[in-house]
Amino acid sequence: MELEGTADFDLLRDYYQHYFEKEDNPLYAWEAIEFCLLHSRIALPDWIKNYLLNTSRKLLQIDNPKDDAPRLIKDALGFLDGKVFSQRTRYEHMMPVFYKIEERIRRENERRKKSGMKYGKKGERTTQNKLFEEVAKDLNMEAASVIHIYRTIKPIYDAEQQDLAEFEGKKE
């Protein structure tokens, strides 16, 4: 019998470790730690234990830091610059809007495929703009803001999906 949450964590564990190493971003380690602690029957993976051990050693080496304590603690935890947080939080609030647009586009494409409809030369762009306007109305936002969010996130999302697919390919 499989423990609840363990199947999810098998994939997440590899995902978190991959991005922790690739981006040198300790927030992925902390996400994995939180997941393991919330599912108390899931043991911390070795790479997390190594991160925590290295971090604890660095923290314990801090001696009489005075005014330098915040920087030393941040460095010990692996937060060497502000980019770690800005990378992850800059787009985080945009993701629900992006996913809503993606879902609308997917449904529209399925509807057209089922009915045999095809886009004309400008039809796909017109339909996409209509979907942007619908999402904007649903979320009480300006259509221009929704378009900006979609066009900002789409290349990042696509690159991450491609990276994840390559990672999954290497794993097999």
MIDREN-627325 format. One record per atom (N, C-alpha, C): residue in three letters; x, y, z. Coordinates in steps of 0.2 Angstrom, whole numbers, plus 5000, padded with zeros to 4 digits. Atoms other than C-alpha are relative to their C-alpha. Example, Ala and Ser with C-alpha at 12.3 -4.5 7.8 and 13.67 -1.06 7.14 Angstrom:
<nodes>
ALA500449945000ALA506249785039ALA500450065000SER499649944999SER506849955036SER499650055003
</nodes>
This chain:
<nodes>
MET500449945000MET500050005000MET500450065000GLU499649945001GLU500750174995GLU499750055005LEU500249954995LEU500750315008LEU499750064996GLU500349945004GLU499750465003GLU500550054999GLY499549955001GLY500750594995GLY500749984997THR499350025002THR502250484991THR500150004993ALA500050005007ALA501850464973ALA500250074997ASP499949935002ASP501750654971ASP500750025001PHE499449984998PHE503350674980PHE500649974996ASP499550035004ASP504350554969ASP500250044994LEU499949955005LEU504150674955LEU500250075002LEU499849934998LEU504250834965LEU500750005003ARG499350004997ARG505850774974ARG500550014994ASP499549995006ASP506750754957ASP499950074997TYR500149935003TYR505950924951TYR500450055005TYR499649954995TYR506551014967TYR500750005000GLN499350015000GLN508250944967GLN500350034993HIS499849975007HIS508450984948HIS500150075000TYR500049935000TYR507951164950TYR500550035006PHE499549984995PHE508951184966PHE500750004998GLU499450005002GLU510451134958GLU500150044994LYS499949965006LYS510151214941LYS500050075001GLU500149934999GLU509651384948GLU500450025006ASP499749984994ASP510651374964ASP499650045004ASN500649974996ASN509051424973ASN499849965005PRO500250044995PRO508851364990PRO499250005002LEU500750004999LEU506951404990LEU499749934997TYR500250075002TYR506751234980TYR500149955006ALA499950054994ALA507551144995ALA499550015006TRP500549994995TRP506351235007TRP499349984998GLU500750035002GLU504851184997GLU500049935001ALA500050074999ALA505451004997ALA499949985008ILE500050014993ILE505751015016ILE499250015003GLU500749984998GLU503951095018GLU499649944998PHE500450055002PHE503250955008PHE500149945004CYS499850064996CYS504150815018CYS499750015007LEU500249994993LEU503650895035LEU499250005000LEU500750005001LEU501850915029LEU499749935000HIS500150075000HIS501850725025HIS500549975004SER499550024995SER502650665040SER500349934999ARG499750065001ARG502950495034ARG500549994994ILE499549995006ILE504050555019ILE500750025003ALA499349984997ALA505950555024ALA500350054996LEU499749955004LEU506950705019LEU500549964995PRO499550035005PRO508050655003PRO500750025002ASP499349984998ASP509950655005ASP500250074998TRP499849945002TRP510150804995TRP499850065005ILE500349954996ILE509050905007ILE500449995007LYS499650014994LYS510050825022LYS500650044999ASN499349975001ASN511650885014ASN499950085000TYR500149924999TYR510951065012TYR499950025007LEU500149984993LEU510351065030LEU500750005004LEU499350014997LEU512050995036LEU500550064999ASN499549945002ASN513051125026ASN499850075003THR500249944998THR511951265031THR500150015008SER499949994992SER511951225050SER500850015001ARG499349994999ARG513851215049ARG500250074999LYS499949935001LYS513951385041LYS499750045005LEU500349964994LEU512751455054LEU500450005006LEU499650014994LEU513751385068LEU500750035000GLN499349975001GLN515351455061GLN500050085001ILE500149924999ILE514651635063ILE500250015007ASP499849984993ASP515551705078ASP500050085001ASN500049934998ASN515151875085ASN499950054994PRO500149975006PRO514351945069PRO499950075000LYS500249934999LYS513752115076LYS499550024994ASP500449975005ASP513052215062ASP500049964993ASP499950045006ASP513552085049ASP499549945000ALA500450064999ALA512351955055ALA499549984995PRO500550015006PRO510951975042PRO500349974994ARG499650025006ARG512151955028ARG500349935001LEU499750074998LEU513051805036LEU499549955000ILE500550055000ILE511451715039ILE499749994993LYS500350015007LYS510751745022LYS500549964996ASP499550045004ASP512451685014ASP500049935003ALA499950064997ALA512451535026ALA499449964997LEU500650045002LEU510651485020LEU500049994992GLY500050015007GLY511151505002GLY499750064996PHE500449945003PHE510251674998PHE500650054999LEU499549965001LEU511751754991LEU499950074997ASP500249935003ASP510851894982ASP499250005000GLY500849995000GLY509051964981GLY499749964994LYS500350035006LYS508851874964LYS499649935002VAL500350064998VAL508351714973VAL499250015001PHE500749994999PHE506751784979PHE499650044994SER500349965006SER506451904964SER499849954994GLN500150055005GLN506551754952GLN499449975001ARG500550054999ARG505251654960ARG499350055002THR500649964998THR504051794967THR499850054994ARG500149955005ARG504151914952ARG499449974996TYR500650035004TYR502951794942TYR499549965003GLU500450054997GLU502151694955GLU499350035000HIS500749974999HIS500651814957HIS499750004993MET500350005007MET500451814938MET499749934998MET500250075003MET500251624936MET499349985000PRO500750025001PRO498451604940PRO499650034994VAL500249975006VAL498051724927VAL500249974993PHE499850045005PHE499151634915PHE499749944999TYR500350075000TYR498451464919TYR499350014997LYS500749995002LYS496651534916LYS500050014993ILE500049985007ILE497151604899ILE500249934996GLU499850075004GLU498051434894GLU499449955000GLU500650044999GLU496451344900GLU499550024994ARG500549975005ARG495351454889ARG500249984993ILE499750015007ILE496551434874ILE499949934998ARG500150075001ARG496551244876ARG499349984999ARG500750025001ARG494651234877ARG499850024993GLU500249975006GLU494451344862GLU500349964994ASN499750045005ASN495651244852ASN499749934999GLU500450065000GLU494751084857GLU499350004997ARG500649995003ARG493151154852ARG500050014993ARG499949995007ARG493751204835ARG500249934997LYS499850075003LYS494551034832LYS499449965000LYS500650045000LYS492950944837LYS499550024994SER500549975005SER491951054825SER500350004993GLY499650005007GLY493251044811GLY500150074998MET499949935002MET493451234812MET500750015000LYS499249985000LYS495151314807LYS500050075000TYR499949924999TYR495851484810TYR500250024993GLY499849965006GLY495951604796GLY500750035001LYS499449975000LYS497551704793LYS500150045007LYS499949964994LYS497151824807LYS499549975006GLY500550034995GLY495851714816GLY500249985007GLU499750034994GLU496951634829GLU500250065005ARG499849944996ARG497551814835ARG499450035002THR500749974998THR495751874835THR499749965005THR500350044995THR495151734845THR500450005006GLN499549994994GLN496651744857GLN499850075003ASN500249934997ASN496251934860ASN499349995003LYS500650014997LYS494451884863LYS500049975007LEU499950044994LEU494951754876LEU500450055005PHE499649964995PHE496151884884PHE499550055003GLU500549964998GLU494652004885GLU499549975005GLU500450044996GLU493551874893GLU500349995007VAL499650024994VAL494851824906VAL500150075004ALA499949934996ALA495152014910ALA499350025003LYS500749984998LYS493252034912LYS499949965007ASP500150054994ASP493151874924ASP500450035006LEU499549984995LEU494651944934LEU499950075002ASN500149934999ASN494052124934ASN500750044999MET499349975002MET495752174925MET499950034993GLU500049975007GLU496152274910GLU500349954995ALA499850055005ALA496352174894ALA500850004999ALA499249995001ALA498152254892ALA500449965005SER499650034994SER498652184909SER500049934999VAL500150075001VAL498052014905VAL500549984994ILE499650025005ILE498952014888ILE500850015002HIS499349994998HIS500552084896HIS500249945004ILE499850054996ILE500551944909ILE500149934996TYR499950065004TYR500251804896TYR500650014996ARG499449995005ARG501651874884ARG500650005004THR499450014996THR502851884899THR500149935002ILE500050074997ILE502451714906ILE500149954995LYS500050055005LYS502251614890LYS500749974999PRO499450035002PRO504051604885PRO500449975006ILE499750034994ILE504651564903ILE499749945001TYR500350064999TYR503351434905TYR500249954995ASP499850055005ASP503751354888ASP500749985001ALA499350024999ALA505551354892ALA500149955006GLU500050054994GLU505251274909GLU499749934998GLN500350065002GLN504151144901GLN500549964996GLN499550035005GLN505451104888GLN500649975005ASP499550024996ASP506751094902ASP499849945004LEU500350054997LEU505650984912LEU500049934996ALA500150055005ALA505350874897ALA500749974999GLU499350035001GLU507250854894GLU500249975007PHE499850034993PHE507450814913PHE499749935000GLU500350065000GLU506150684912GLU500349954995GLY499750045005GLY506950614896GLY500749975003LYS499450034997LYS508650594905LYS499949955006LYS500150044994LYS507850514920LYS499849934998GLU500250065003GLU507150374909GLU500549954998
</nodes>
